């Protein structure tokens, strides 16, 4: 496992002492559905050197973010601009990362600051991310940006749901087109989600789960046999 992935898992572990699932278990140990119901869009990001290097810089940040998110319910996608992300988006809680052309960089002789933004496709939550760096850190800036953005997203935009229950091989659906078999962990947008649990010969069950940003919500569901 790379240092980058280890750092991400360490962030998740800090949220609760008893969380021990690996990144590969984020979707579920026996995932039978679509792995990426949500999308994380990386638009054209302006580096400290200006727009002429935006394509190279954006691609580098995108590749780093893929290592953080592509083992979760989010798929990382590189696009030209916010409009492209809006046209491709399937969910209002898809995430978009971008820079503001008028307020994106504050140069300084010692510590300069790069400013990036995170938003849902729709909604009022908007995250401003400031990354301070030195000239010696310019080459490693894409890695630093990805780590800073990931931490911000985990803490302010997304939460985890840890699912368990029975009978064995039952099906749980928390997001449209995403069916999982417990035990499993899902990384989901903060807010209320509907959990539908079913298994042949057992009564179907519907629950609601409140997902809090930066937190883990645990839900155990036991189905009853049909009469």
N, C-alpha and C positions, 0 to 999 in steps of 0.2 A: 504494500500500500504506500502511496507517495506521501511526502510530507504535507502536501496541500490537502489531500483527503483526510489525513490524520488531524490536521488543524480544524477542519470543518466538524469532524465528529467530536473533537474536544469541546467545541462551542456547544454542541447539542448536549453533551454529557453534563455540562455545567448547569443546565436548566433543571436537572433533577438527579439526585445521587443514584437512584435505582435504575436509570435508563442505560441499558447495555447492548442495544441492538446496533449492528453495523450498518454502514451505508447501503450495503447490498440487501439488507432486510427491510429497508425503508418502505418498499411497496408491499411486501408480504412474502412469506416463505413459499407460498404456493399461489402466486399471482396468475390468474386466468384471464385477466382483462387488459385493457389498454393502459400502458404504463404512464402516459403523459397526457392527462386530461387538461392540464394547464400549461401555459407557455410563458417563458421569460424572454422578452425581446431586448436585444442589445442594438441600439440605433447607432448612427455615426457619432462617435465620441471624439471631442476635440482634445488632443494632448496639449501639454504645455507649449510645444513648438508651434502650434497653430493648426489651421484646417488642412494644410498641405499633407500632413502625416496622419490625418484622421482615419483613413482606410486601414492603414497598417496597425495603428494603435487600437482601433475598434476590433479588428480581427484577433489581436493578441489578447485583449480583455475577454472577448467572446470565448476563446479556447480555454482560458483559465476558468471562467464561470461554468463551462460545460463540466469540468471536473468536479465542481461543487454541487451541481443540480441535476445532472442527467441520470443519476441513480435514484431520483426522487420522483414525485408526481409532476414535476416541472421539466419541460424540455426547453433548452436554451436555443434561441434562434437569432441569427444576425440579419438585420434589415437596414435599409438606407435611412429611414426616418420614421417619425411617430405615425405618420399617415399610413405607411406600409404596415406597421404593426396593428393599427386599428382595423385595416381591411382583412388581415389574416386571423385576427383574434376570434376565439370561440366562446370565451367566458369574460364577463365583466371584471373578474378578479385576475385576469392575466396581467403580468407585470411588465412594465416598460422602463428601461434605463436610458437616460439621455443627458446631454449637456446643454446649457443655455448659452447661446452665442454671445450674449451681452454680459454674462456674469459666470465665467467658467474657470478663471485662473487669476490668482493674486500672487505676482512675483515678489520675491524678497531676496536679499543677499545671502541669508542663512537658510531659512525655512520658507519655501514657497507653498502655496495651497492650490490644489486642484478641486473643483467643485462639480459634483455630479448629482443627478436627481433620480428618484425612483417613484413611480406612480402605478396604481391600478389602471386598467383600461378605462373604467368609469369609477366615480367616487371621489371623495374629498381628501383621502389620505395621500399626502405628498411628503416624501422623505428627502431632505437635503443632506448630502454626504460630503464632508470636507476631509481631504486627505493632505496632510502636511508631509513634505519630503525635502530632501536635500539634493543638490546637483549630483552627488555621488550615487543617488538612488534612482536616477532617471531610467537606467536600463532595466531595473526590476519593477518599474512603475506598474505595468499590467498586472503582475502578481499581487502587488500591494492593493491596487484598485479592486481586484476581484475579491480579495479577502475582506476588505472594508465593506464592499457592497453586500457580500454574503452575510456578514455579521449584522448589518443594518436590516436586511430582509428577514433574517431569522428572528430578530428581536422585535421588530415593529410591524411586519406585514403578515408573517406566517406563524402557525402553531402546529404542534404535532398531535395526532390522535393515535393512541395505542389501543388496539382492538383485541379482545379475547372472547372465548365463549365456546358453546357447543350446541348441537352434536358435532363430532369431527367432520371436516369437509363441508361444513355449512357455507353458504355464500353471503357475503356482506357487500352492500353497495352504498357508498357515501357520496359519490359524485357520478353524474351521468356517464355511462360507458366504462366505469371503473369498478370491477367486481374483484373482491379479494377473499381469501380464506384465512381466518385467524389461526394463530397469532400473527399480527402484522402491525406495522407503523406506517402512517400516512402523513405527509407534509402538506398542509392545506391552508388556504387563506383564512385569516381570522374572521369570525362571524358564526352564525348558526347554520348547521348542516343537518340534513335528514339522513338517518341511517336505516336502511331496509335490510333485514336479515331473513333468510329463507332456507329451507331444506325439504326435500320430498318427504311427505308423511308427517311434517311438523307444521304448526301454525305459524304463518308469516307474522313478523313483528316489525313495527315502525317506531323508531326513537328519534329524538332530536339531541344534537350535541353542540354545545357552545365551545368554539375553538378560540382560545385567547392567544394574542401575539407573544411569542417567546416562551410559551408554556407547553406542557404536555398534558393532554386530557386522556384519561384512561376510561374505557368503557368495556364492561363484560356483559355479554348477552347470552342467555340460556333459553333456547326455544323449547316449547312444550309440544308434546305429540298431539296431533289432531284427534278430535273425538270421533 
